[in-house]
């Protein structure tokens, strides 16, 4: 186009035309994506072995980022709740690791970001209560450290066998895996949070988290995606959007609040869209309720 027969342009004219072509391409690409630069699929509260089938996420494959907002495994055998259907923590961790591998392969994002939840912390709380402090130095703080970062070896006493499970950070060659050793993680200007605190009112936990984060987080944010509550909802407080993303688990099988006259748990997940500066695109972002 620039140097064909009959076209003799000087350097300045070539630059102008190249810049015009570049802007045209940018405009076309922007129209294709409606200004969306980053698509984030966030799931939380899987509570393995109560997790949902990951094929329910079929409409959200090939997002840019898969965000896992805590409570991957339930650690039910280490809890104060009824243990009549418990499985061992090791079995939960093995199941959780394989589920995450299958999930990541199915969604196939460019990147995975995971932070822990209160059930993931049960692992360390149990050790702290039952082991000597010197031995605690050998133990991880969460079950997710074993799955994502350290890897682990299963010593099967019955079969007298040892099986090594590679950490997820080493499993995928074409997908970046990031484990954030915190109850919150930040992508662009959205904070994904799984606090220990809980308030029973709709979006009350998210509202409390928003106030806390405004006092403690130095970088600006415009959205909080809240796990932990097993509720689905959204609101806006000032310029900050609040989402409660529900649980990606079969809540009918999780009878933690049965008989306590609390609002029923809800299954769901969040889909967050951001522009190239990491700002939330309100009209594109949503929470999805799973019946």
LOBA-654924 format. One record per residue (C-alpha): z, x, y; residue number from 1; residue in one letter. Coordinates in nm, 3 decimals, decimal comma. Layout:
% LOBA-654924
Z / X / Y / NUM / A
...
//
This chain:
% LOBA-654924
0,000 / 0,000 / 0,000 / 1 / X
0,089 / 0,279 / 0,242 / 2 / X
-0,162 / 0,547 / 0,151 / 3 / X
-0,456 / 0,352 / 0,007 / 4 / X
-0,809 / 0,388 / 0,127 / 5 / X
-0,836 / 0,319 / 0,495 / 6 / X
-0,457 / 0,339 / 0,553 / 7 / X
-0,362 / 0,644 / 0,757 / 8 / X
-0,005 / 0,614 / 0,887 / 9 / X
0,203 / 0,874 / 1,059 / 10 / X
0,559 / 0,953 / 0,944 / 11 / X
0,723 / 0,709 / 1,185 / 12 / X
0,501 / 0,420 / 1,074 / 13 / X
0,568 / 0,498 / 0,707 / 14 / X
0,944 / 0,486 / 0,768 / 15 / X
0,918 / 0,152 / 0,948 / 16 / X
0,714 / -0,003 / 0,670 / 17 / X
0,941 / 0,137 / 0,398 / 18 / X
1,247 / 0,000 / 0,579 / 19 / X
1,077 / -0,340 / 0,605 / 20 / X
1,001 / -0,340 / 0,232 / 21 / X
1,361 / -0,244 / 0,154 / 22 / X
1,498 / -0,529 / 0,366 / 23 / X
1,258 / -0,774 / 0,199 / 24 / X
1,384 / -0,667 / -0,145 / 25 / X
1,746 / -0,703 / -0,030 / 26 / X
1,679 / -1,054 / 0,102 / 27 / X
1,510 / -1,159 / -0,223 / 28 / X
1,796 / -1,021 / -0,432 / 29 / X
2,056 / -1,189 / -0,207 / 30 / X
1,880 / -1,524 / -0,247 / 31 / X
1,887 / -1,482 / -0,626 / 32 / X
2,264 / -1,428 / -0,631 / 33 / X
2,362 / -1,650 / -0,335 / 34 / X
2,552 / -1,355 / -0,192 / 35 / X
2,753 / -1,294 / -0,510 / 36 / X
2,801 / -0,921 / -0,570 / 37 / X
3,076 / -0,933 / -0,834 / 38 / X
3,147 / -1,197 / -1,097 / 39 / X
3,491 / -1,186 / -1,260 / 40 / X
3,600 / -1,383 / -1,565 / 41 / X
3,980 / -1,391 / -1,593 / 42 / X
4,172 / -1,514 / -1,894 / 43 / X
4,544 / -1,496 / -1,957 / 44 / X
4,822 / -1,612 / -2,186 / 45 / X
4,632 / -1,579 / -2,513 / 46 / X
4,964 / -1,560 / -2,698 / 47 / X
4,805 / -1,433 / -3,016 / 48 / X
4,823 / -1,583 / -3,283 / 49 / X
4,767 / -1,900 / -3,072 / 50 / X
4,450 / -1,773 / -2,901 / 51 / X
4,145 / -1,992 / -2,844 / 52 / X
3,797 / -1,924 / -2,980 / 53 / X
3,627 / -1,683 / -2,738 / 54 / X
3,294 / -1,866 / -2,783 / 55 / X
3,438 / -2,127 / -2,544 / 56 / X
3,343 / -1,870 / -2,278 / 57 / X
2,973 / -1,878 / -2,370 / 58 / X
2,866 / -1,979 / -2,018 / 59 / X
3,037 / -1,673 / -1,868 / 60 / X
2,883 / -1,391 / -2,069 / 61 / X
2,756 / -1,074 / -1,901 / 62 / X
2,990 / -1,104 / -1,602 / 63 / X
3,058 / -0,787 / -1,409 / 64 / X
3,430 / -0,774 / -1,492 / 65 / X
3,641 / -0,927 / -1,766 / 66 / X
3,997 / -0,946 / -1,635 / 67 / X
4,283 / -1,003 / -1,881 / 68 / X
4,589 / -1,125 / -1,693 / 69 / X
4,868 / -1,056 / -1,943 / 70 / X
5,041 / -1,212 / -2,244 / 71 / X
4,781 / -1,101 / -2,494 / 72 / X
5,023 / -1,114 / -2,789 / 73 / X
5,310 / -1,358 / -2,819 / 74 / X
5,576 / -1,131 / -2,977 / 75 / X
5,713 / -1,455 / -3,116 / 76 / X
5,923 / -1,287 / -3,384 / 77 / X
6,112 / -1,100 / -3,108 / 78 / X
6,179 / -1,408 / -2,894 / 79 / X
6,469 / -1,650 / -2,864 / 80 / X
6,248 / -1,941 / -2,972 / 81 / X
6,215 / -2,090 / -3,318 / 82 / X
6,080 / -1,841 / -3,570 / 83 / X
5,982 / -2,067 / -3,859 / 84 / X
5,611 / -1,978 / -3,824 / 85 / X
5,651 / -1,621 / -3,705 / 86 / X
5,432 / -1,328 / -3,797 / 87 / X
5,540 / -0,968 / -3,756 / 88 / X
5,484 / -0,787 / -3,424 / 89 / X
5,260 / -0,536 / -3,603 / 90 / X
5,040 / -0,815 / -3,738 / 91 / X
5,016 / -0,965 / -3,389 / 92 / X
4,914 / -0,630 / -3,242 / 93 / X
4,649 / -0,573 / -3,509 / 94 / X
4,514 / -0,927 / -3,456 / 95 / X
4,527 / -0,883 / -3,079 / 96 / X
4,334 / -0,557 / -3,087 / 97 / X
4,059 / -0,702 / -3,306 / 98 / X
4,038 / -1,020 / -3,098 / 99 / X
3,993 / -0,816 / -2,780 / 100 / X
3,722 / -0,605 / -2,943 / 101 / X
3,534 / -0,920 / -3,050 / 102 / X
3,588 / -1,079 / -2,708 / 103 / X
3,461 / -0,776 / -2,517 / 104 / X
3,156 / -0,744 / -2,742 / 105 / X
3,083 / -1,115 / -2,694 / 106 / X
3,122 / -1,121 / -2,313 / 107 / X
2,982 / -0,768 / -2,271 / 108 / X
3,100 / -0,708 / -1,915 / 109 / X
3,042 / -0,387 / -1,722 / 110 / X
3,417 / -0,333 / -1,698 / 111 / X
3,744 / -0,463 / -1,844 / 112 / X
4,068 / -0,466 / -1,642 / 113 / X
4,397 / -0,563 / -1,807 / 114 / X
4,755 / -0,589 / -1,679 / 115 / X
5,060 / -0,692 / -1,880 / 116 / X
5,261 / -1,014 / -1,890 / 117 / X
5,620 / -1,099 / -1,976 / 118 / X
5,544 / -1,147 / -2,347 / 119 / X
5,384 / -0,802 / -2,361 / 120 / X
5,708 / -0,665 / -2,214 / 121 / X
5,913 / -0,828 / -2,491 / 122 / X
5,810 / -0,534 / -2,705 / 123 / X
6,006 / -0,285 / -2,493 / 124 / X
6,291 / -0,528 / -2,430 / 125 / X
6,350 / -0,557 / -2,804 / 126 / X
6,355 / -0,179 / -2,845 / 127 / X
6,588 / -0,138 / -2,547 / 128 / X
6,832 / -0,383 / -2,702 / 129 / X
6,826 / -0,243 / -3,055 / 130 / X
6,752 / 0,129 / -3,034 / 131 / X
6,938 / 0,431 / -2,906 / 132 / X
6,824 / 0,552 / -2,564 / 133 / X
6,699 / 0,883 / -2,705 / 134 / X
6,466 / 0,702 / -2,946 / 135 / X
6,345 / 0,478 / -2,663 / 136 / X
6,170 / 0,781 / -2,514 / 137 / X
5,931 / 0,766 / -2,810 / 138 / X
5,845 / 0,399 / -2,755 / 139 / X
5,582 / 0,239 / -2,525 / 140 / X
5,683 / -0,015 / -2,261 / 141 / X
5,436 / -0,281 / -2,375 / 142 / X
5,234 / -0,366 / -2,682 / 143 / X
4,922 / -0,336 / -2,463 / 144 / X
4,979 / 0,037 / -2,420 / 145 / X
4,932 / 0,075 / -2,795 / 146 / X
4,621 / -0,144 / -2,797 / 147 / X
4,448 / -0,004 / -2,487 / 148 / X
4,570 / 0,351 / -2,430 / 149 / X
4,768 / 0,514 / -2,711 / 150 / X
4,630 / 0,368 / -3,031 / 151 / X
4,868 / 0,318 / -3,323 / 152 / X
4,915 / 0,382 / -3,690 / 153 / X
5,022 / 0,107 / -3,930 / 154 / X
5,248 / 0,229 / -4,207 / 155 / X
5,208 / -0,025 / -4,485 / 156 / X
5,517 / 0,026 / -4,699 / 157 / X
5,397 / -0,204 / -4,976 / 158 / X
5,066 / -0,031 / -5,042 / 159 / X
5,195 / 0,308 / -4,925 / 160 / X
4,894 / 0,341 / -4,695 / 161 / X
4,845 / 0,448 / -4,335 / 162 / X
4,577 / 0,296 / -4,111 / 163 / X
4,490 / 0,440 / -3,769 / 164 / X
4,375 / 0,200 / -3,497 / 165 / X
4,179 / 0,365 / -3,215 / 166 / X
4,275 / 0,263 / -2,858 / 167 / X
4,027 / 0,033 / -2,686 / 168 / X
3,967 / 0,294 / -2,416 / 169 / X
3,793 / 0,499 / -2,688 / 170 / X
3,613 / 0,216 / -2,866 / 171 / X
3,343 / 0,123 / -2,613 / 172 / X
3,095 / 0,380 / -2,486 / 173 / X
2,905 / 0,157 / -2,241 / 174 / X
3,195 / -0,049 / -2,101 / 175 / X
3,464 / 0,087 / -1,872 / 176 / X
3,813 / -0,007 / -1,993 / 177 / X
4,107 / 0,004 / -1,749 / 178 / X
4,464 / -0,078 / -1,844 / 179 / X
4,691 / -0,127 / -1,541 / 180 / X
5,054 / -0,057 / -1,631 / 181 / X
5,184 / -0,329 / -1,401 / 182 / X
5,227 / -0,709 / -1,387 / 183 / X
4,945 / -0,730 / -1,135 / 184 / X
4,604 / -0,580 / -1,075 / 185 / X
4,370 / -0,596 / -0,776 / 186 / X
3,993 / -0,627 / -0,783 / 187 / X
3,827 / -0,639 / -0,444 / 188 / X
4,054 / -0,860 / -0,236 / 189 / X
4,175 / -1,072 / -0,528 / 190 / X
4,512 / -1,007 / -0,693 / 191 / X
4,561 / -1,110 / -1,054 / 192 / X
4,932 / -1,156 / -1,121 / 193 / X
5,160 / -1,225 / -1,417 / 194 / X
5,517 / -1,214 / -1,284 / 195 / X
5,842 / -1,266 / -1,469 / 196 / X
5,952 / -1,534 / -1,222 / 197 / X
5,872 / -1,897 / -1,288 / 198 / X
5,899 / -2,220 / -1,086 / 199 / X
5,828 / -2,553 / -1,250 / 200 / X
5,648 / -2,720 / -0,957 / 201 / X
5,269 / -2,722 / -0,937 / 202 / X
5,155 / -2,393 / -0,779 / 203 / X
5,517 / -2,314 / -0,689 / 204 / X
5,506 / -1,984 / -0,881 / 205 / X
5,176 / -1,890 / -0,720 / 206 / X
5,314 / -1,974 / -0,376 / 207 / X
5,621 / -1,758 / -0,436 / 208 / X
5,403 / -1,473 / -0,562 / 209 / X
5,184 / -1,502 / -0,253 / 210 / X
5,487 / -1,463 / -0,024 / 211 / X
5,612 / -1,163 / -0,223 / 212 / X
5,271 / -0,994 / -0,228 / 213 / X
5,226 / -1,041 / 0,147 / 214 / X
5,552 / -0,852 / 0,197 / 215 / X
5,477 / -0,571 / -0,050 / 216 / X
5,102 / -0,513 / -0,083 / 217 / X
4,962 / -0,292 / 0,191 / 218 / X
4,594 / -0,365 / 0,138 / 219 / X
4,466 / -0,706 / 0,255 / 220 / X
4,395 / -0,976 / -0,003 / 221 / X
4,252 / -1,327 / 0,020 / 222 / X
4,316 / -1,469 / -0,326 / 223 / X
4,591 / -1,477 / -0,593 / 224 / X
4,503 / -1,570 / -0,950 / 225 / X
4,827 / -1,666 / -1,124 / 226 / X
4,892 / -1,643 / -1,496 / 227 / X
5,224 / -1,717 / -1,675 / 228 / X
5,263 / -2,083 / -1,572 / 229 / X
5,025 / -2,238 / -1,829 / 230 / X
4,912 / -2,473 / -1,552 / 231 / X
4,571 / -2,526 / -1,394 / 232 / X
4,535 / -2,587 / -1,022 / 233 / X
4,439 / -2,444 / -0,685 / 234 / X
4,531 / -2,466 / -0,319 / 235 / X
4,491 / -2,271 / 0,002 / 236 / X
4,775 / -2,134 / 0,213 / 237 / X
4,641 / -2,005 / 0,541 / 238 / X
4,349 / -1,777 / 0,452 / 239 / X
4,474 / -1,711 / 0,096 / 240 / X
4,339 / -1,910 / -0,197 / 241 / X
4,581 / -1,969 / -0,486 / 242 / X
4,466 / -2,033 / -0,841 / 243 / X
4,673 / -2,112 / -1,149 / 244 / X
4,444 / -2,029 / -1,439 / 245 / X
4,612 / -2,197 / -1,736 / 246 / X
4,649 / -2,043 / -2,081 / 247 / X
4,363 / -1,932 / -2,303 / 248 / X
4,562 / -2,056 / -2,602 / 249 / X
4,608 / -2,365 / -2,814 / 250 / X
4,896 / -2,505 / -2,613 / 251 / X
4,948 / -2,792 / -2,860 / 252 / X
5,074 / -2,538 / -3,112 / 253 / X
5,303 / -2,371 / -2,857 / 254 / X
5,600 / -2,607 / -2,839 / 255 / X
5,819 / -2,390 / -2,614 / 256 / X
5,893 / -2,678 / -2,376 / 257 / X
5,897 / -2,962 / -2,627 / 258 / X
6,177 / -3,204 / -2,543 / 259 / X
6,255 / -3,039 / -2,208 / 260 / X
6,073 / -3,310 / -2,010 / 261 / X
5,854 / -3,056 / -1,834 / 262 / X
5,490 / -3,106 / -1,737 / 263 / X
5,262 / -3,033 / -2,035 / 264 / X
5,096 / -2,697 / -2,067 / 265 / X
4,725 / -2,667 / -1,991 / 266 / X
4,449 / -2,449 / -2,133 / 267 / X
4,203 / -2,289 / -1,893 / 268 / X
4,067 / -1,978 / -1,726 / 269 / X
3,938 / -1,858 / -1,388 / 270 / X
3,596 / -1,756 / -1,260 / 271 / X
3,602 / -1,552 / -0,941 / 272 / X
3,302 / -1,456 / -0,728 / 273 / X
3,312 / -1,192 / -0,454 / 274 / X
3,068 / -1,058 / -0,199 / 275 / X
2,987 / -0,687 / -0,172 / 276 / X
3,298 / -0,627 / 0,042 / 277 / X
3,522 / -0,786 / -0,222 / 278 / X
3,586 / -1,103 / -0,023 / 279 / X
3,639 / -1,424 / -0,219 / 280 / X
3,346 / -1,665 / -0,218 / 281 / X
3,541 / -1,989 / -0,209 / 282 / X
3,259 / -2,224 / -0,297 / 283 / X
3,161 / -2,016 / -0,601 / 284 / X
3,509 / -1,950 / -0,743 / 285 / X
3,695 / -2,199 / -0,960 / 286 / X
3,937 / -2,265 / -1,242 / 287 / X
3,810 / -2,431 / -1,557 / 288 / X
4,024 / -2,677 / -1,753 / 289 / X
3,981 / -2,679 / -2,131 / 290 / X
4,061 / -3,012 / -2,292 / 291 / X
//
